[in-house]
Amino acid sequence: RVNGVLKSIVLSGNELGAEGWCAIFAALRDNKENTIESWELSGQRINAEIAKVLAEYVSVSGVLNSIDLRFNGLLGDEGKGAIRDAVNGREGFELEM
């Protein structure tokens, strides 16, 4: 018997757009059983709209402890602020922007 758990996701090179990313992060936000600990999202064209939904997911995820958002020049101050607020006070959280 195999009991696998998804812990890390790398979706480099995908052009999911705002609709795709927002759908993924909203679904994870609403799924209290998700076990994802790490997201590698560098260079994914994450913008402020997506960052806000990502921040909502991050703020309710008890297991997520690492996000790489480097090379997302579209984040802007608003998007970066939303992500920083979501991880504020989470000891050991690794955030790269």
trRosetta pair geometry for C-beta under 8 A, 3 or more apart (Angstrom, degrees):
i j d omega theta_ij theta_ji phi_ij phi_ji
5 35 4.8 -46 -179 95 109 159
6 9 7.1 32 172 -63 112 94
6 34 7.9 -48 77 -161 108 77
6 35 6.1 131 68 69 63 98
6 36 6.1 -20 119 -80 95 79
7 35 6.0 -53 -90 128 64 97
7 36 6.4 142 -157 -129 25 39
7 37 4.7 -2 -173 16 85 107
7 38 6.8 35 143 22 75 91
8 36 7.1 128 -83 -152 22 76
8 37 6.3 -39 -70 62 73 87
8 38 4.3 -4 -116 65 89 107
8 39 7.8 -170 -154 -73 58 30
8 40 7.5 39 179 -12 96 99
9 36 6.0 -19 -10 -138 110 125
9 38 7.3 178 27 94 59 64
9 39 5.6 -8 63 -115 97 67
9 40 7.1 -155 97 28 53 75
10 40 4.4 0 -108 55 82 125
11 14 4.7 -46 163 20 97 133
11 16 7.4 6 148 -26 140 128
11 40 7.7 165 22 78 57 78
11 41 7.3 10 50 -105 96 66
11 44 6.9 53 90 -107 98 133
12 40 6.9 -33 -48 116 98 110
12 42 7.3 -3 -101 67 101 80
12 43 6.8 40 -137 71 88 114
12 44 7.5 -112 -113 -74 46 92
14 44 7.1 5 67 -132 80 100
15 45 7.2 27 -131 29 76 138
16 19 7.7 -136 154 74 76 64
16 20 3.0 -129 175 99 93 139
16 21 5.1 121 100 -47 123 74
16 24 7.2 -5 168 -12 158 130
16 44 7.5 0 29 -175 101 109
17 20 5.1 92 56 13 73 103
17 21 7.0 -151 93 -1 33 92
17 45 7.9 -22 -101 96 40 127
18 21 6.2 -62 -141 44 27 103
18 22 5.8 23 164 -18 66 115
18 47 6.5 -40 -88 43 105 117
18 49 5.2 13 -142 93 126 131
18 50 5.5 -132 -127 -59 70 97
19 22 6.1 -60 -141 40 21 108
19 23 6.3 23 158 -21 60 110
20 23 5.9 -58 -150 34 26 111
20 24 6.5 24 155 -17 63 106
21 24 5.7 -55 -150 36 33 111
21 25 6.2 20 159 -9 69 110
21 44 7.4 122 -90 144 134 124
21 46 6.7 176 -162 -112 166 80
21 50 4.5 12 104 -137 137 124
21 53 7.3 137 124 73 85 128
21 54 7.5 -30 161 -59 109 103
22 25 6.1 -59 -141 44 29 103
22 26 5.9 30 159 -20 66 112
22 49 7.0 -45 -72 139 125 95
22 50 5.9 -117 -62 -113 79 68
22 53 4.6 108 -133 17 76 170
23 26 5.9 -56 -140 39 25 110
23 27 6.3 26 159 -20 61 108
24 27 6.0 -61 -153 35 26 110
24 28 6.5 19 155 -13 64 109
25 28 5.7 -54 -145 40 34 110
25 29 6.1 44 152 -27 65 104
25 50 7.3 124 6 -169 145 75
25 53 4.5 119 91 129 130 100
25 54 4.9 -90 -128 -87 155 54
25 56 7.2 106 145 62 110 93
25 57 4.4 -118 -173 -24 87 143
26 29 5.4 -48 -146 31 31 118
26 30 6.4 19 157 -9 63 110
26 53 5.7 -50 -58 -166 83 122
26 56 7.6 19 -102 84 62 131
26 57 7.4 -110 -75 -65 24 108
27 30 6.1 -66 -150 44 28 103
27 31 6.1 19 154 -16 66 116
28 31 5.6 -62 -136 41 32 107
28 34 5.1 12 -148 -39 83 171
28 36 6.9 -35 -143 26 134 135
28 57 5.0 44 91 -144 105 129
28 61 7.2 -3 149 -79 106 121
29 53 7.4 -110 -29 -180 142 77
29 56 5.2 9 -118 119 147 97
29 57 4.0 -102 -71 -95 88 72
29 60 5.8 85 -154 48 73 130
29 61 7.8 -85 -107 -48 52 91
31 34 4.7 83 102 -36 110 101
32 60 7.9 -80 -103 151 75 113
34 61 6.9 -52 80 -121 113 105
34 63 7.4 -151 106 47 71 126
35 63 5.7 -46 -149 106 46 168
36 39 6.8 45 157 -59 125 87
36 61 7.4 -47 69 -152 88 142
36 63 6.9 129 68 96 39 113
36 64 6.0 14 101 -89 82 90
37 63 5.4 -80 -88 150 72 93
37 64 6.1 172 -141 -116 29 37
37 65 5.5 -14 -170 26 84 93
37 66 6.6 36 142 26 75 96
38 64 7.5 154 -64 -147 27 68
38 65 6.9 -36 -73 64 74 71
38 66 4.1 -4 -117 69 88 113
38 67 7.5 -174 -155 -73 52 41
39 64 7.3 -1 -11 -146 102 115
39 66 7.2 179 32 101 56 68
39 67 4.9 6 61 -118 102 77
39 68 7.0 -152 103 30 63 68
40 68 4.8 4 -131 47 60 123
41 44 4.8 -69 -175 13 76 138
41 46 5.9 43 153 -41 124 139
41 67 6.4 -9 19 -169 115 87
41 68 6.1 165 37 81 62 65
41 69 5.4 -3 81 -97 108 62
41 72 7.0 5 128 -54 96 138
42 68 5.0 -40 -42 133 98 105
42 69 6.7 150 -87 -163 57 11
42 70 4.4 -4 -119 64 110 81
42 71 4.8 60 -177 41 88 108
42 72 7.1 -132 -143 -34 41 90
42 96 7.7 -24 -76 102 108 118
43 70 7.5 -6 -32 99 71 71
43 71 4.2 -8 -67 108 74 126
43 72 6.9 -133 -69 -67 16 67
44 72 6.3 -16 51 -95 69 111
45 72 6.6 178 -96 -136 8 82
45 74 5.8 34 -164 18 59 141
46 50 4.9 -122 -154 90 73 133
46 51 5.9 97 156 -63 105 83
46 54 7.1 8 -158 -23 129 152
46 69 6.1 -76 56 -146 148 101
46 72 4.2 -12 46 -153 92 146
46 74 6.6 174 84 72 39 100
46 75 6.0 22 101 -80 92 86
46 79 7.2 153 133 179 92 146
47 50 5.4 94 50 16 63 100
47 51 6.8 -115 108 -9 32 96
47 72 7.8 -144 -65 172 37 104
47 74 4.0 -54 -96 137 78 117
47 75 6.7 -160 -140 -88 28 30
47 76 7.2 31 -166 3 69 107
47 79 6.5 -147 156 -70 37 150
48 51 5.3 -54 -140 36 31 117
48 52 6.6 39 158 -27 64 99
48 74 7.4 -116 -17 146 68 77
48 75 6.5 102 -71 -174 61 38
48 76 4.8 -32 -61 50 114 122
48 78 4.5 36 -141 84 131 110
48 79 3.8 -127 -108 -52 59 100
48 82 7.5 115 -159 7 73 132
49 52 6.2 -53 -160 24 27 111
49 53 7.4 14 150 -6 60 103
49 79 8.0 -37 10 -89 31 111
50 53 6.0 -62 -157 40 38 105
50 54 6.0 40 147 -21 71 110
50 79 7.5 25 65 -131 70 127
51 54 5.3 -54 -142 41 33 116
51 55 6.1 40 154 -26 66 103
51 69 7.9 64 -109 -143 104 149
51 75 5.6 88 -62 -142 146 83
51 78 7.6 138 77 110 133 73
51 79 3.2 100 37 -154 160 96
51 80 7.2 -43 -168 -46 157 31
51 82 5.2 125 132 65 99 125
51 83 5.6 -74 -168 -42 104 103
52 55 5.6 -50 -149 32 29 114
52 56 6.8 34 150 -21 60 100
52 78 7.8 -20 -63 142 102 99
52 79 7.0 -91 -39 -113 69 69
52 82 5.0 -88 -99 -155 58 168
53 56 5.5 -45 -153 29 37 115
53 57 6.7 38 149 -16 64 102
54 57 5.7 -56 -154 37 34 112
54 58 6.2 34 150 -21 68 107
54 67 7.8 113 170 -143 124 152
54 82 7.8 105 69 115 85 116
54 83 6.6 -6 101 -94 113 97
54 86 7.8 -151 117 25 70 169
55 58 5.5 -51 -141 37 33 113
55 59 6.2 36 158 -25 65 106
55 82 3.9 -113 -36 150 161 96
55 83 5.2 -122 -86 -83 99 45
55 85 6.7 39 -162 67 132 93
55 86 4.0 -161 -158 -43 79 138
56 59 6.0 -56 -149 32 26 112
56 60 7.1 2 159 0 60 108
56 86 7.5 -94 -45 -106 18 131
57 60 6.6 -79 -157 45 28 94
57 61 6.0 28 156 -30 70 115
57 64 7.8 72 134 -16 90 161
58 61 5.8 -58 -137 29 29 112
58 64 6.0 -108 -128 92 67 146
58 67 7.1 -46 -101 -36 129 146
58 83 6.9 65 25 -140 161 67
58 86 4.1 78 88 147 118 135
58 87 6.2 -49 157 -61 133 81
59 85 8.0 -12 -83 115 119 81
59 86 4.3 -102 -60 -141 87 90
61 64 3.9 38 118 6 138 114
64 67 7.2 27 171 -50 114 98
65 90 7.7 -156 -124 152 68 122
65 92 6.2 -20 -160 118 118 97
65 93 5.5 -132 -156 -113 60 61
65 94 6.6 54 142 17 74 85
66 93 7.2 -174 -74 -165 43 58
66 94 4.2 4 -115 61 86 108
66 95 7.7 -162 -145 -68 44 42
67 83 7.4 -126 91 -161 149 123
67 87 7.8 -134 25 -67 121 140
67 94 7.4 169 29 95 47 68
67 95 5.6 8 59 -118 92 70
67 96 7.2 -155 101 35 56 69
68 96 4.6 0 -125 58 67 119
69 72 5.2 -59 176 20 82 133
69 75 6.6 74 159 -77 126 144
69 83 6.8 -43 -11 -144 164 171
69 95 7.4 -7 16 -170 108 79
69 96 6.4 171 35 90 61 63
69 97 4.7 -3 77 -104 108 74
70 96 5.2 -33 -41 135 100 106
70 97 6.5 170 -79 -152 53 17
72 75 4.9 75 111 -39 104 103
72 97 7.6 -66 47 -147 104 77
74 79 7.7 49 119 10 62 161
75 79 3.8 -137 -173 89 70 132
75 80 5.2 82 139 -52 122 81
75 83 7.7 -37 -159 -2 127 134
75 97 6.9 -87 62 -158 174 114
76 79 5.0 93 57 13 77 102
76 80 6.9 -145 96 -3 38 92
77 80 5.8 -59 -143 42 29 110
77 81 6.0 33 157 -24 65 110
78 81 5.8 -56 -148 35 25 113
78 82 6.6 28 154 -21 61 105
79 82 5.8 -52 -150 31 32 112
79 83 6.6 26 155 -13 65 105
80 83 5.9 -59 -151 39 32 108
80 84 6.1 31 154 -18 68 109
80 97 5.9 111 -126 175 102 159
81 84 5.7 -55 -142 39 30 110
81 85 6.2 32 158 -21 65 107
82 85 5.9 -55 -148 35 27 111
82 86 6.5 28 153 -22 61 108
83 86 5.6 -56 -151 33 32 113
83 87 6.6 7 160 -1 66 108
83 95 6.9 150 147 -153 112 134
83 97 7.0 139 89 -76 146 136
84 87 6.4 -70 -147 46 29 94
84 88 6.3 55 152 -56 65 94
84 95 7.4 143 -99 135 61 164
85 88 5.5 -30 -148 -7 32 123
87 90 5.0 -85 -167 34 65 124
87 93 4.6 -159 -164 120 113 156
87 95 5.4 160 69 -53 171 139
90 93 4.0 49 103 -28 112 132
